[in-house]
Every structure is written in C-alpha cells, then in structure tokens.
Amino acid sequence: MGFTNTKKGLALSGVLLGLTAVVLAASGNPKNMAICIACFIRDTAGAMKFHQAAVVQYARPEITGIILGAFLISLLTKEYRSTAGSAPMIRFVLGMMMMIGALAFLGCPLRMLIRMSAGDLNAYVALVGFIAGIFTGTLVLRKGFSLGRSYDTRPSNGYILPVAVTVILILSVATQLLAFSEKGPGSMHAPVIISLTAGLVFGAVSQKCRTCFAGSVRDVILMKNFDLLTIIGGFFVVMTVHNLVTGGFHLSFTGQPVAHAQHLWNFLGLYVVGFAAVLAGGCPLRQLVLAGQGSGDAAVTFLGLFVGAAVCHNFGLAGAAASADPVSAGGLGMAGKAAVVLCIAGLFMIGFFVKKDE
C-alpha cells in the first residue's frame, strides 16, 4: 500500500494542500477564495472574453497548473490513460449545472471549505445543501444510474486539454490578447510563478490522493469509508489555524467577503453541485484532475463548467456579493433562482431516467 493510500498519508496530503492555499492567499489571491475552481474557471472564461463581467477577468495560472500537475504525475507514475465515450453531452450539461450552482453560492466546494474556515456561516448552510445533494445522488446510484463505460482512445487525445490550457497561460503572460480585471476579485492574484507552482502541487497531490469533495462524502454514505474525508479534514485544519492566526476568522452571516446571506439559495446552489458531482463522477477539482490524467469525459465536463460560467455572467444567473451598504444584500436575482430550480429538475430527470441498461 502506498503512503498516499494510508489515512496518515491522506491527512498529510490535505495539510499540504492547505499550506498551498495559504501561500496563495498570502501572495495576493483573494483571502477567502485562495484557490476556488469555479471562480478561477469563471475568471479564465472572462479573460478569454466569453463574458464581459469586468471584475472577474483573469486567466488563472492555477487552473493550468492543476491540469498539468495531474498530467505530469500520471505520466511519471504510469497512471495516465486516455479514455472517452461515456455520455459526453450529459457530462457537458452536468458541468454547466455544477457551475450554475457554484456561482449561485459564489464558490465551489473547495471555496465552501475555505469560507467555513474563516467563520462564514453562509458556507455552513451551503455545506448542508452540498451533503443533501450528494445523498440524493447516492439514491440514484442505488437505483441503477450510470453514464456507461469509457473506452480507451489514442494517448494523444488526452494531451489536448493540457496543451490548450498551457497555450492560454502563455497568451496571458506574453501578449495583450486576453482581458485583465483592473478592480474586483479578478485583479487580485498572486505572481504567475507562485500561482502556477501552487497549481502544479495541487494537481499532483490531488491526483495521487484521489481528492474529491463530493467523493469523500459519497464514500461515507455508501461504504462508511472515511479515508478521503481525512484529506478534507487536513485542509480545513490548516486553513482554520491560518485564519485564526492572521485575524481572518469572523464568525457571522454578514460582512463576509464575496458572499451573500440568501440561505435558501446558498443551500440549493451547493445542492445542485453535490448532486451533479455524484452523477458526473467528481467535484470540479476532481474533473480537472481526471482530465489531466487523460479522461476525455472529464475534459467535456470541464468545458461544461467553462461554458456554464460564461452563461451565468452573460445572462445574469450568478449571485451577487453583498456590499458594505446594508441596502445591497446581494444574492440571486429571479433569473438565477429560476436557473437553480431548473437545474434541480434536470438533475432528477437525468438521475432517474438514465440507467445501466441503456
């Protein structure tokens, strides 16, 4: 048994991921965001001008790093395997749904944990929704849900996404073709070399340890297996200590950075993410890692996340952060609420009508 398959190894891996997030927060990334997959995909989509929200446009090197880190470590350990062919269009839609749910809450499960570690009680509400969504997903798994098997493809098929995100990073650093936020979260970022290195570490460690926020809870529900949860625990402890030491811990519903206190929609937003992640076979972070190690199906889900981010900001579906002005409470507008409800309906349709015998 390898070290990364032991509980001690998994817990220490979670600590390493937490320290990586601390470095990013200390180096310029938004402190209660540090490394958020949904937010960083959204920022990258904005940098490529797929949406015009000026405050969230920056090609995040962390996204490139995570995919490349998983790609390189899987090649070195001979775990790279290029596969594809498992219900690509459904996976694309699931990716879009995950992004819609994440931007309703204003963060993926990774940022949910970071916000929890800073005392954001809205994130605890979202955690309940996330677990409820995963539980619903396990029910449909028990009912026979399956997206079918993947098939081996040419190794070069799996190289396309790592090469593509590398090209995006080069264009961002070496040219003026991409957009850059001058204010707001998109303008806050660590130096490129630190961001890229942190992403590489995050991707490599997550690949070796099978890090997945949805998978860790799913395993507890289905198999009473707490192994993957130890990674989450290690990460959470490091981030909590960091926030307590640096004065970043504030236990409250209000006054939290880039957050809102619409409890129902925080709950339902992460409910969508949890449900969709179980059906797709992994949370947003896990999808990037799987895509890096050769899964064409995960790459399609990543594209769904990317397009979902553009759709959210082009059509006003994303939540708005509350401001210091009490009149501006933030949250979801009617279009965003309708989108979340439609996502839930769509997830039930996919979950209960897609069976193994199809």
C-alpha positions as CSV (number, residue, x, y, z in Angstrom):
1,M,0.0,0.0,0.0
2,G,1.4,3.4,-1.0
3,F,1.8,6.2,1.5
4,T,-0.9,8.2,-0.2
5,N,-3.4,5.3,0.4
6,T,-3.0,5.4,4.2
7,K,-5.1,7.6,6.4
8,K,-1.9,9.3,7.7
9,G,-0.7,9.9,4.2
10,L,-4.1,11.3,3.1
11,A,-4.3,13.6,6.1
12,L,-0.8,14.9,5.5
13,S,-1.7,15.4,1.8
14,G,-4.6,17.5,3.0
15,V,-2.2,19.6,5.1
16,L,0.0,20.1,2.1
17,L,-3.0,21.3,0.0
18,G,-4.0,23.6,2.9
19,L,-0.5,25.1,3.1
20,T,-0.6,25.6,-0.7
21,A,-3.8,27.6,-0.4
22,V,-2.3,29.6,2.5
23,V,0.6,30.6,0.2
24,L,-1.8,31.7,-2.5
25,A,-3.8,33.8,-0.1
26,A,-0.7,35.4,1.4
27,S,0.7,36.1,-2.1
28,G,-2.2,38.1,-3.5
29,N,-5.2,35.9,-4.2
30,P,-8.4,36.9,-2.6
31,K,-8.0,35.7,1.0
32,N,-11.3,33.9,1.4
33,M,-11.0,32.5,-2.1
34,A,-7.3,31.4,-2.3
35,I,-8.0,28.6,-4.8
36,C,-11.6,28.2,-6.0
37,I,-12.1,26.0,-9.1
38,A,-15.4,27.5,-10.1
39,C,-14.3,31.1,-9.5
40,F,-11.0,30.6,-11.4
41,I,-12.6,28.9,-14.4
42,R,-15.1,31.8,-14.4
43,D,-12.2,34.3,-14.3
44,T,-10.4,32.5,-17.1
45,A,-13.6,32.5,-19.3
46,G,-13.8,36.2,-18.7
47,A,-10.1,36.7,-19.7
48,M,-10.9,35.0,-22.9
49,K,-13.9,37.3,-23.4
50,F,-16.6,34.7,-23.2
51,H,-18.3,37.0,-20.7
52,Q,-17.9,40.8,-20.1
53,A,-18.0,41.0,-16.3
54,A,-15.1,43.3,-15.9
55,V,-14.3,42.5,-12.3
56,V,-13.8,38.7,-12.9
57,Q,-11.4,38.5,-15.9
58,Y,-8.0,36.9,-15.4
59,A,-6.5,33.7,-16.9
60,R,-5.8,32.0,-13.6
61,P,-2.5,30.0,-13.8
62,E,-3.8,27.7,-11.0
63,I,-6.2,26.1,-13.5
64,T,-3.4,25.4,-15.9
65,G,-1.2,24.1,-13.0
66,I,-3.8,21.7,-11.7
67,I,-4.4,20.1,-15.1
68,L,-0.6,20.0,-15.9
69,G,0.2,18.7,-12.4
70,A,-2.2,15.8,-12.7
71,F,-1.0,15.2,-16.3
72,L,2.7,15.1,-15.4
73,I,2.4,13.0,-12.2
74,S,0.1,10.5,-14.0
75,L,2.7,10.1,-16.8
76,L,5.6,9.7,-14.3
77,T,3.7,7.0,-12.3
78,K,2.3,5.3,-15.4
79,E,-1.3,6.1,-14.4
80,Y,-2.0,8.1,-17.4
81,R,-4.8,6.6,-19.5
82,S,-6.6,8.3,-22.4
83,T,-10.3,7.4,-22.4
84,A,-13.6,8.9,-23.7
85,G,-17.0,8.0,-24.9
86,S,-19.2,8.0,-21.7
87,A,-22.3,10.1,-22.4
88,P,-20.4,13.3,-23.4
89,M,-23.4,15.6,-23.9
90,I,-24.9,14.6,-20.5
91,R,-21.5,15.3,-18.9
92,F,-21.3,18.7,-20.6
93,V,-24.7,19.6,-19.2
94,L,-23.7,18.4,-15.7
95,G,-20.7,20.6,-15.9
96,M,-22.9,23.6,-16.7
97,M,-25.2,22.7,-13.9
98,M,-22.3,22.5,-11.4
99,M,-21.1,25.9,-12.4
100,I,-24.6,27.4,-12.2
101,G,-25.0,26.0,-8.7
102,A,-21.5,27.1,-7.6
103,L,-22.0,30.7,-8.8
104,A,-25.3,30.8,-7.1
105,F,-23.4,30.2,-3.8
106,L,-20.4,32.1,-5.0
107,G,-17.9,29.3,-4.8
108,C,-17.2,25.6,-5.5
109,P,-16.9,23.0,-2.6
110,L,-13.3,23.9,-2.2
111,R,-14.1,27.6,-1.6
112,M,-17.0,26.5,0.6
113,L,-14.4,24.9,2.9
114,I,-12.2,27.9,2.8
115,R,-15.1,30.2,3.7
116,M,-16.1,27.8,6.5
117,S,-12.5,28.0,7.9
118,A,-12.9,31.8,8.0
119,G,-16.1,31.6,10.0
120,D,-18.6,32.3,7.2
121,L,-21.8,30.8,8.4
122,N,-23.3,31.0,5.0
123,A,-20.8,28.4,3.9
124,Y,-22.1,26.1,6.6
125,V,-25.6,26.4,5.2
126,A,-24.2,25.5,1.8
127,L,-22.4,22.5,3.3
128,V,-25.8,21.1,4.4
129,G,-27.1,21.6,0.9
130,F,-24.0,20.0,-0.6
131,I,-24.3,16.9,1.6
132,A,-28.0,16.7,0.8
133,G,-27.2,16.9,-2.9
134,I,-24.6,14.1,-2.6
135,F,-27.1,12.0,-0.6
136,T,-29.7,12.4,-3.4
137,G,-27.0,11.4,-5.9
138,T,-26.3,8.2,-3.9
139,L,-30.0,7.4,-4.1
140,V,-30.0,7.5,-7.9
141,L,-26.8,5.4,-8.0
142,R,-28.6,2.8,-5.9
143,K,-31.5,3.0,-8.4
144,G,-29.1,2.0,-11.3
145,F,-27.9,5.3,-12.6
146,S,-24.9,5.0,-15.0
147,L,-23.4,7.1,-17.7
148,G,-21.9,4.0,-19.3
149,R,-18.3,2.9,-19.7
150,S,-15.5,4.9,-21.2
151,Y,-13.3,3.4,-23.9
152,D,-9.5,3.6,-24.5
153,T,-8.5,6.2,-27.1
154,R,-5.2,7.3,-28.6
155,P,-2.9,8.8,-25.9
156,S,-2.7,12.0,-27.8
157,N,-6.4,12.6,-27.3
158,G,-5.7,13.2,-23.6
159,Y,-2.9,15.7,-24.4
160,I,-5.2,18.2,-26.0
161,L,-6.6,19.9,-22.8
162,P,-3.2,20.2,-21.1
163,V,-1.7,21.7,-24.2
164,A,-4.7,24.1,-24.6
165,V,-4.6,25.5,-21.1
166,T,-0.8,25.9,-21.4
167,V,-1.4,28.0,-24.6
168,I,-3.9,30.1,-22.7
169,L,-1.4,30.7,-19.9
170,I,1.3,31.7,-22.5
171,L,-1.0,34.1,-24.2
172,S,-1.9,35.6,-20.9
173,V,1.7,36.2,-19.9
174,A,3.2,37.1,-23.3
175,T,0.5,39.0,-25.1
176,Q,-2.2,41.6,-24.6
177,L,-4.9,39.4,-26.3
178,L,-6.7,38.4,-23.1
179,A,-8.7,40.7,-20.7
180,F,-7.4,41.6,-17.2
181,S,-9.6,43.0,-14.4
182,E,-8.4,46.3,-13.1
183,K,-10.6,46.0,-9.9
184,G,-12.5,43.4,-8.1
185,P,-11.6,39.8,-7.4
186,G,-10.1,39.3,-10.9
187,S,-7.5,42.0,-10.2
188,M,-6.3,40.2,-7.0
189,H,-3.8,37.4,-7.8
190,A,-0.5,36.0,-6.7
191,P,2.5,36.3,-9.0
192,V,2.3,34.0,-12.0
193,I,5.1,31.7,-10.9
194,I,3.7,31.2,-7.5
195,S,0.2,30.6,-8.9
196,L,1.5,28.1,-11.4
197,T,3.7,26.2,-8.9
198,A,0.8,26.0,-6.4
199,G,-1.5,24.7,-9.1
200,L,1.1,22.0,-10.1
201,V,1.3,20.9,-6.5
202,F,-2.4,20.9,-6.1
203,G,-2.9,18.9,-9.2
204,A,-0.2,16.4,-8.5
205,V,-1.2,15.8,-4.9
206,S,-4.9,15.6,-5.8
207,Q,-4.2,13.1,-8.5
208,K,-2.2,10.8,-6.2
209,C,-4.7,11.0,-3.3
210,R,-7.9,11.0,-5.4
211,T,-9.0,14.2,-3.8
212,C,-12.7,14.9,-4.3
213,F,-15.1,16.8,-2.1
214,A,-18.1,15.0,-3.4
215,G,-16.5,11.6,-3.5
216,S,-15.3,11.9,0.2
217,V,-18.9,12.4,1.4
218,R,-20.3,9.8,-1.1
219,D,-17.9,7.2,0.2
220,V,-19.0,7.8,3.8
221,I,-22.7,7.4,2.8
222,L,-22.3,4.4,0.6
223,M,-19.5,2.5,2.2
224,K,-18.9,4.1,5.6
225,N,-15.4,4.8,4.3
226,F,-13.8,7.9,5.8
227,D,-10.4,7.7,4.0
228,L,-11.0,10.6,1.5
229,L,-12.5,12.7,4.3
230,T,-9.2,12.8,6.0
231,I,-7.8,14.9,3.1
232,I,-10.6,17.4,3.6
233,G,-10.0,17.4,7.4
234,G,-6.3,18.2,7.0
235,F,-7.0,21.0,4.6
236,F,-9.7,22.5,6.9
237,V,-7.5,22.4,9.9
238,V,-4.7,24.3,8.2
239,M,-7.0,27.0,6.8
240,T,-8.7,27.5,10.1
241,V,-5.4,27.9,12.0
242,H,-4.2,30.3,9.3
243,N,-7.4,32.4,9.6
244,L,-7.3,32.4,13.4
245,V,-3.6,33.4,13.5
246,T,-3.9,36.2,10.8
247,G,-7.2,37.6,12.1
248,G,-9.2,36.4,9.1
249,F,-11.7,34.4,11.2
250,H,-15.0,36.2,11.7
251,L,-18.0,34.1,12.8
252,S,-21.0,35.6,11.1
253,F,-23.5,35.5,8.3
254,T,-22.9,39.1,7.3
255,G,-19.8,41.1,6.4
256,Q,-18.2,38.2,4.7
257,P,-16.1,38.9,1.6
258,V,-17.6,38.0,-1.8
259,A,-20.6,36.3,-0.2
260,H,-24.4,36.7,0.4
261,A,-26.8,35.6,3.1
262,Q,-29.7,34.2,1.0
263,H,-29.8,31.0,2.9
264,L,-32.2,29.1,0.7
265,W,-30.2,29.8,-2.4
266,N,-26.8,29.0,-0.7
267,F,-28.3,25.7,0.3
268,L,-29.8,25.0,-3.2
269,G,-26.8,26.2,-5.1
270,L,-24.5,23.7,-3.4
271,Y,-27.3,21.0,-3.5
272,V,-27.0,21.3,-7.3
273,V,-23.2,21.0,-7.1
274,G,-23.3,17.9,-4.9
275,F,-26.0,16.1,-6.9
276,A,-24.3,16.9,-10.2
277,A,-20.9,15.9,-8.9
278,V,-22.1,12.5,-7.9
279,L,-23.7,11.9,-11.3
280,A,-20.6,13.2,-13.2
281,G,-18.2,11.2,-11.0
282,G,-16.5,14.0,-9.2
283,C,-16.5,17.6,-8.0
284,P,-15.0,20.5,-10.1
285,L,-11.5,19.9,-8.7
286,R,-11.7,16.1,-9.4
287,Q,-12.9,16.8,-13.0
288,L,-9.7,18.9,-13.7
289,V,-7.5,16.2,-12.2
290,L,-9.3,13.4,-14.2
291,A,-9.0,15.5,-17.4
292,G,-5.3,15.9,-16.7
293,Q,-4.7,12.2,-16.4
294,G,-6.4,11.5,-19.7
295,S,-10.1,11.4,-19.2
296,G,-11.9,12.9,-22.3
297,D,-15.2,12.6,-20.4
298,A,-13.8,14.8,-17.6
299,A,-12.5,17.2,-20.2
300,V,-16.0,17.6,-21.6
301,T,-17.3,18.2,-18.1
302,F,-14.6,20.9,-17.7
303,L,-15.9,22.5,-21.0
304,G,-19.4,22.5,-19.5
305,L,-18.0,24.3,-16.4
306,F,-16.3,26.8,-18.7
307,V,-19.4,27.5,-20.8
308,G,-21.6,27.5,-17.7
309,A,-19.5,30.3,-16.2
310,A,-20.0,32.4,-19.4
311,V,-23.7,31.7,-19.5
312,C,-24.1,32.7,-15.8
313,H,-22.5,36.1,-16.3
314,N,-23.9,36.8,-19.8
315,F,-27.5,36.1,-18.6
316,G,-27.4,37.4,-15.0
317,L,-27.6,34.0,-13.4
318,A,-24.7,34.4,-10.9
319,G,-25.2,35.5,-7.4
320,A,-24.1,39.0,-6.4
321,A,-21.9,39.6,-3.4
322,A,-23.3,41.7,-0.5
323,S,-21.7,45.1,-0.1
324,A,-20.9,47.1,3.0
325,D,-24.1,49.1,2.2
326,P,-26.9,47.3,4.1
327,V,-29.2,48.1,1.2
328,S,-27.1,45.9,-1.1
329,A,-27.7,42.5,0.4
330,G,-26.5,40.7,-2.8
331,G,-27.8,37.2,-3.7
332,L,-29.6,35.8,-6.7
333,G,-32.0,37.6,-9.0
334,M,-35.1,35.9,-10.4
335,A,-33.2,34.6,-13.4
336,G,-30.6,32.9,-11.2
337,K,-33.2,31.4,-8.9
338,A,-35.1,30.0,-11.9
339,A,-31.9,28.5,-13.3
340,V,-31.1,26.8,-10.0
341,V,-34.7,25.3,-9.9
342,L,-34.4,24.2,-13.5
343,C,-31.0,22.5,-12.7
344,I,-32.6,20.6,-9.9
345,A,-35.4,19.4,-12.1
346,G,-32.9,18.5,-14.8
347,L,-30.8,16.5,-12.3
348,F,-33.7,14.4,-11.2
349,M,-34.6,13.7,-14.8
350,I,-31.1,12.7,-15.6
351,G,-30.6,10.8,-12.4
352,F,-33.8,8.7,-12.5
353,F,-34.1,8.1,-16.3
354,V,-30.5,7.3,-17.3
355,K,-30.0,3.6,-16.4
356,K,-27.2,1.0,-16.7
357,D,-29.1,-0.9,-19.4
358,E,-29.2,2.0,-21.8
